[in-house]
């Protein structure tokens, strides 16, 4: 199902004024928050390849589809973190990330992780990445604030943990910047953003890195990107320890190279994939109440009413006006695939 990290993060916006840095005035708030558009969510190693193309440092790593390939990666890289490659969070808690200090540990870790199920996704491969000597962990990212109808940059000194948890427990620990959409963030704004996050000692490297990360919006039509953690090593290097990147499907025609390189690996949200096969307009959300509507306007109104009553929608499903029984049956079948509904 679709990740809820940006929704949770931005829901704390009203209560986080003290921690928010707004150098550009956010646009006027919309009356309702539309569902997130469909997107191409890259796996970690794929997102890191994109980050590297933008000039962001990443640790050396190798993809392994078998335990033997994981051993080969260890032979080349030394101690490695063996990471499940699935387009969802919570891999560590699910046992999908293991540190290997020997070749046998690398083999065993890959054997355990490849093929396991993490939140409905079967792990097709692992990414063996050189272990980092971590001194400090930071959070850096951007997403679309749909209430403000603007991109927002986010920085926090509390990296390495779920940013949703930080947003709920310590919203003032997250510094925010709404850049001008035409010219992008200016250097002095980024420097102030870093200082407001309590990271002034890293102002120069972080300002340069965030500026490069922001290029993912015009260059790749990215809706969301995050580096968590952004690692500061004991040698003083700043590298991306993990990465997420979501590209707007509506711009897929401009990025056919991504689809060609990664499309066969990424399974996508299982409910959205099934809905697409059945010709339905469907977006997964993170609640437990199924929504079907005859038209986008009715769906949006229903989402608002459910939220106002204290509920959380599991999906947005528009079957259009004059839908026949078969269409309604298909919509119900897809929605009821979700065990949370």
SVG drawing of the C-alpha trace seen along z (x, -y; Angstrom):
<svg xmlns="http://www.w3.org/2000/svg" viewBox="-26 -35 64 54">
<polyline fill="none" stroke="black" stroke-width="0.4" points="0.0,0.0 1.0,-3.6 3.4,-5.0 1.9,-7.4 5.1,-9.1 4.5,-12.4 0.9,-12.6 1.7,-12.0 4.6,-14.4 2.6,-17.2 -0.4,-16.7 1.7,-18.1 2.3,-21.3 -0.3,-23.4 1.2,-22.4 4.8,-22.8 5.0,-26.5 7.9,-26.9 9.9,-24.4 9.0,-25.3 11.2,-27.5 9.1,-29.3 11.3,-31.7 8.8,-31.8 5.2,-32.3 3.3,-29.0 0.4,-29.3 -3.1,-29.5 -4.4,-26.3 -6.8,-24.3 -10.2,-23.3 -9.5,-19.6 -6.5,-17.3 -6.7,-15.3 -5.4,-11.7 -1.8,-11.3 -1.3,-10.6 0.0,-7.4 3.8,-7.2 6.8,-5.1 8.4,-4.3 12.0,-3.3 13.8,-0.7 16.7,-1.9 19.5,-0.9 17.6,-2.5 17.0,-5.7 20.7,-5.9 21.7,-5.5 19.5,-8.6 21.0,-10.5 24.5,-9.6 23.6,-11.1 22.8,-14.3 26.2,-14.4 25.1,-13.1 27.7,-10.7 26.5,-7.2 28.4,-4.2 29.6,-1.5 27.2,1.4 26.2,4.3 22.8,5.9 22.6,9.6 19.8,11.9 21.3,15.1 23.3,15.9 26.4,16.6 26.2,13.1 26.0,11.7 29.2,13.5 30.8,12.0 29.7,8.6 31.3,9.2 34.5,10.3 34.6,7.0 33.3,4.6 34.2,6.2 31.6,6.0 28.2,5.1 24.6,4.3 22.4,6.8 19.1,4.9 15.8,6.2 14.7,4.2 11.0,3.5 9.1,0.3 7.9,0.0 9.3,-1.1 9.8,0.9 12.3,3.3 14.5,3.3 11.7,4.2 10.6,7.0 14.1,8.5 14.9,7.3 18.2,5.6 21.1,7.5 24.8,6.6 27.3,9.2 30.9,9.2 31.9,12.5 31.2,14.1 29.1,16.8 27.0,14.1 26.5,12.4 25.4,15.7 23.0,16.5 21.5,13.0 20.8,13.1 19.3,16.6 17.0,15.4 15.9,12.2 15.4,13.1 11.9,14.4 10.6,13.2 7.3,11.2 7.4,7.6 4.0,5.9 2.7,7.8 5.8,7.5 8.0,10.5 11.7,9.6 13.2,10.2 16.8,9.2 19.0,7.6 21.4,4.7 24.8,5.3 26.2,2.0 29.6,1.3 29.1,0.8 29.5,-2.8 31.4,-4.0 28.5,-6.2 29.1,-9.3 25.8,-11.1 22.5,-10.5 20.4,-13.3 17.1,-13.4 16.8,-15.3 13.9,-15.2 11.2,-16.9 7.6,-16.1 4.4,-17.8 2.4,-19.6 -1.0,-19.3 -2.8,-21.6 -0.3,-24.4 -0.1,-23.2 3.7,-23.5 6.9,-21.5 8.4,-21.5 12.0,-20.8 12.5,-19.1 15.6,-18.8 16.0,-17.3 18.9,-16.4 16.9,-13.4 17.7,-11.0 17.8,-7.2 14.3,-6.8 10.9,-7.1 10.3,-10.7 6.6,-10.1 7.6,-9.4 9.6,-12.6 6.7,-14.6 4.3,-13.3 6.5,-13.4 8.8,-16.4 7.4,-18.5 9.6,-21.4 12.6,-19.2 11.8,-19.4 12.8,-22.6 10.8,-23.4 11.2,-25.5 8.7,-26.2 10.9,-27.3 9.8,-29.5 8.6,-26.9 10.1,-28.8 13.6,-29.6 14.0,-26.9 15.7,-27.3 18.4,-30.0 21.7,-29.3 21.0,-31.6 17.6,-30.0 19.1,-26.5 21.8,-27.7 19.1,-29.1 17.1,-25.9 20.1,-23.9 20.8,-26.3 17.1,-26.1 17.5,-22.3 20.4,-22.8 23.0,-21.6 24.9,-24.9 28.2,-23.1 27.3,-21.2 25.9,-24.2 28.3,-24.1 28.1,-20.4 24.3,-20.1 23.4,-23.3 25.2,-21.9 23.7,-18.4 20.1,-19.7 20.4,-21.8 21.4,-18.7 18.6,-16.7 16.1,-19.3 17.2,-18.9 15.2,-15.6 12.0,-17.7 12.8,-19.3 15.1,-16.6 13.0,-13.5 9.5,-14.9 9.9,-13.6 7.0,-13.9 8.9,-12.7 12.5,-12.0 14.2,-11.4 17.6,-10.5 17.2,-8.9 19.6,-8.5 22.0,-11.0 25.1,-9.7 28.1,-11.7 30.9,-9.3 33.7,-9.5 36.0,-10.7 33.6,-13.6 32.2,-12.4 28.5,-13.0 26.8,-10.1 23.3,-8.8 22.7,-5.8 19.3,-5.1 17.1,-6.7 13.5,-6.9 12.4,-8.4 8.9,-8.6 8.4,-9.8 5.0,-11.1 3.5,-8.5 1.9,-11.3 5.4,-12.3 6.5,-8.7 6.7,-9.5 9.6,-11.9 11.5,-9.2 11.2,-6.1 14.8,-5.3 13.7,-4.7 10.9,-2.4 13.2,-0.5 15.9,-0.1 13.7,0.5 10.1,1.3 10.5,5.1 11.9,5.1 9.3,2.8 6.1,4.7 4.2,1.6 1.3,1.4 -0.5,4.7 -4.0,3.2 -3.2,0.4 -1.7,3.0 -4.9,5.1 -7.1,2.1 -5.2,1.0 -5.8,4.4 -9.5,4.0 -9.6,0.5 -10.3,-1.3 -9.1,-4.7 -7.7,-3.6 -5.2,-5.1 -4.2,-3.3 -4.3,-5.2 -3.4,-4.1 -6.7,-3.7 -9.2,-0.9 -12.5,-2.3 -13.1,-1.4 -14.3,-4.2 -16.2,-3.8 -17.7,-6.9 -19.3,-7.8 -17.0,-10.6 -13.9,-12.2 -15.9,-15.0 -18.1,-12.5 -15.0,-10.5 -13.3,-13.6 -16.3,-14.7 -16.6,-11.2 -12.9,-11.2 -13.4,-14.5 -16.5,-13.3 -14.8,-10.1 -11.8,-12.1 -14.1,-14.7 -15.8,-11.8 -12.5,-10.5 -12.1,-7.7 -9.3,-6.9 -9.9,-6.0 -8.1,-2.9 -8.4,-4.0 -9.7,-6.4 -11.8,-4.6 -13.6,-6.5 -15.8,-4.2 -17.3,-7.1 -20.9,-8.0 -23.3,-5.3 -21.1,-2.5 -22.4,1.0 -22.7,3.9 -19.5,5.4 -17.5,2.3 -18.9,2.1 -18.1,5.8 -14.5,5.2 -14.2,2.2 -15.4,4.2 -13.2,7.1 -10.1,4.9 -11.0,3.0 -11.7,6.2 -8.3,7.6 -7.0,5.3 -7.2,7.1 -7.4,3.8 -10.8,3.0"/>
</svg>
